[in-house]
Amino acid sequence: MKNICEVMKKYDIDEIIQYGNYMGKVNPITTFGKGKVVLVTATNPTEYGEGKTTVAIGLNDALNLLNKRSLVNLREPSMGPVFGFKGGATGGGKALILPEAEINLHFTGDFHAITSANNLISAAIDNEIFHDNKLDIREVTFNRCMDMNDRALRNIKLKDRNEHFDITAASELMAILCLSKNILDLKMRLDNIIIGYNSQLLPVYVSALGITDAVLSLLIQAFKPNFVQTLEGNGALVHGGPFANIAHGCSSLISLSTSTNLADYVITEAGFGADAGAFKFMDILSRDSKINLACIVLVTTIRALKYNGEGDIVKGIENLRVHVENLRLMHKNIVVTLNRFEDDDNDDILYVRDYCNALDVPFTVNTVFQDGGVGALDLSNEVIKFNDVPKIKYLYDLEDTLYNKIDNYVKKICHADGFTCSIELMRKINELDKYKYPICVAKTQYSISDDKKKLGYPTNYTMQLTDVEVKNGSKLIIVYFGKVITMPGLNDHPSAKEIKYVDGEIILPR
């Protein structure tokens, strides 16, 4: 690794707060620059993931090989998945960001700061209730959080009420940090968090607790984007970490705006399939931001396509088609890249290529895991061909009714016939209609539907809406389909068992 001060010179960064020799924080730039943004997304994944992060890192290195000043902009890993099933989130093979162990574990402490700020609010709520409850809080809707998969904390009993823990990546404070444009915006959003309701069913806000500045003080440093490097010595901004199946699944808005002022190309990755992170990137992150979205890279693998076809690539490739069609509803510049595995069959690869040709979408094969930046040169050349930056088209207007927003997503992105819900939930939809915010859909990541068993391109089905709730600080309406767990548990053989400490070095599983 190079000293981080050496890497930052390439991007004309004047000042950095160093965390050792290889990590640092840069001062945020709140307005968007001229840098072109490239969004990396994927078809619906297998449980192992299909390598979006690896492709994003490799594409960044490839563009730099072509003498394009490029930065990769990624989410921070949550320790929940690191110690759980998926393991780390710093790439793989020769497409890596470094230092791996530090980024995957404590990093610069952003997750800890968000957790502490969140739980300060919870402590203040219960303190208010303990001391005579002058705010008349009758129902608490704000949850505690922790950055670890711990199913025992999903539902706990306090002295006077029940409590729930979310994993930090699913907390409202994580969304607020990632969606705030500047410190003033951050403070206003904190003030506007709804913590519960009083006896007249009116919302009670964080501002009523009188602790906003204290909460803000815990987030000042965490708001600054983190600067690290790739294995090939190119820059990477890594900041924020909302999950895409629960939250909006993108790195922070402030890291993206900062990146566009430092580089000609900014490669950013959105979580899970295009029906999750990519849709939310365009529908939530870019709503009132001047993001120059040059193109979308749709990652797929032979493994994922066969999984979606229950072993049959001819059937499973329909999942690729549905994502191409969906993305074209919002943006016209799309390129498909097949993340090649060593055991992929050449006939399968040629079949995917011919299928993409029939869809009239550019197709490339990348080998970034094996070859690093060299393995994404064909992909980078396709990206460079997109000279125009078209405006993003939205599926709905923010002034639309909440019912119509949900209905649009269900029919246009999930290709369902519609959705059903209880009468009580329909009343709640009507009550929340006054909040003219974008929707943030929480559902399974393994299907475009709300049922992970509906693979490929399901049609002729109805989705089951299970809940909606307003997040007034993050300015989102969370829309739940199916059973979505906001505090995951560990599997029977978690990655924590594979982490080793050998000769002074932390070795993470890959």
PEWO-V109211 format. One record per backbone hydrogen bond with DSSP energy under -1.0 kcal/mol. CO is the residue of the C=O (numbers start at 1). NH is the residue of the N-H. Records with the same first field share a line. If there is no record, write none. Layout:
CO: NH / NH
This chain:
3: 6 / 7
4: 8
7: 10
8: 11 / 13
9: 12
17: 25
21: 4
23: 19
24: 227
25: 17
36: 266
37: 294 / 295
38: 268
39: 297
40: 270
41: 299
42: 274
46: 49
51: 55
52: 56
53: 57
54: 58
55: 59
56: 60
57: 61
58: 62
59: 63
60: 64
61: 65
62: 66
63: 68
64: 67
69: 264 / 265
71: 267
72: 237
73: 269
74: 239
78: 82
79: 83
81: 87
83: 496
84: 495
90: 97
92: 95
95: 92
96: 231
98: 229
99: 103
100: 104
101: 105
102: 107
106: 109
109: 113
110: 114
111: 115
112: 116
113: 117
114: 118
115: 119
116: 120
117: 121
118: 122
119: 123
120: 124
121: 125
122: 126
123: 127
124: 128
125: 129
126: 130
127: 131
128: 133
130: 132
133: 136
139: 197
144: 166
146: 148 / 168
150: 153
151: 154
153: 165
156: 163
161: 158
163: 156
164: 144
166: 146
167: 170
168: 171
171: 175
172: 176
173: 177
174: 178
175: 179
176: 180
178: 253
182: 186
183: 187
184: 188
185: 189
186: 190
187: 191
188: 192
190: 193
191: 207
193: 206
195: 141 / 142
196: 204
197: 138 / 139
198: 201
202: 198
204: 195 / 196
205: 208
206: 209
211: 215
212: 216
213: 217
216: 219
219: 223
221: 224
225: 26
226: 238
227: 24
228: 236
229: 98
230: 233
234: 230
235: 72
236: 228
237: 74
239: 252
240: 76
243: 247 / 249
249: 271
252: 256
253: 257
254: 258
255: 259
256: 260
258: 261
259: 262 / 263
260: 35
264: 36
265: 71
266: 38
267: 73
268: 40
271: 277
273: 276
274: 279
276: 280
277: 281
278: 282
279: 283
280: 284 / 285
281: 286
289: 291
291: 293
292: 37 / 294
295: 39
296: 335
297: 41
298: 337
299: 43
300: 339
301: 305
302: 306
303: 307
304: 308
306: 311
307: 310
309: 312
312: 316
313: 317
315: 318
316: 319
317: 321
318: 322
319: 323
320: 324
321: 325
322: 326
323: 327
324: 328
326: 329
327: 330 / 331
330: 393
333: 296
335: 298
336: 364
337: 300
338: 340 / 366
341: 344
345: 349
346: 350
347: 351
348: 352
349: 353
350: 354
351: 355
352: 356
353: 357
354: 358
355: 359
356: 361
362: 336
364: 338
366: 340
367: 371
368: 372
369: 94
372: 375
373: 376
374: 377
375: 367
376: 380
377: 381
378: 382
379: 383
380: 384
383: 386
385: 387
397: 400
401: 405
402: 406
403: 407
404: 408
405: 409
406: 410
407: 411
408: 412
409: 413 / 414
410: 416
418: 463
420: 465
422: 426
423: 427
424: 428
425: 429
426: 430
427: 431
428: 432
432: 435
435: 437
438: 477
440: 479
442: 481
451: 454
453: 455
461: 417
463: 420
464: 482
467: 480
469: 478
471: 475 / 476
476: 471
477: 440
478: 469
479: 442
480: 466 / 467
486: 167
494: 497
495: 498
500: 507
502: 505
505: 502
507: 500
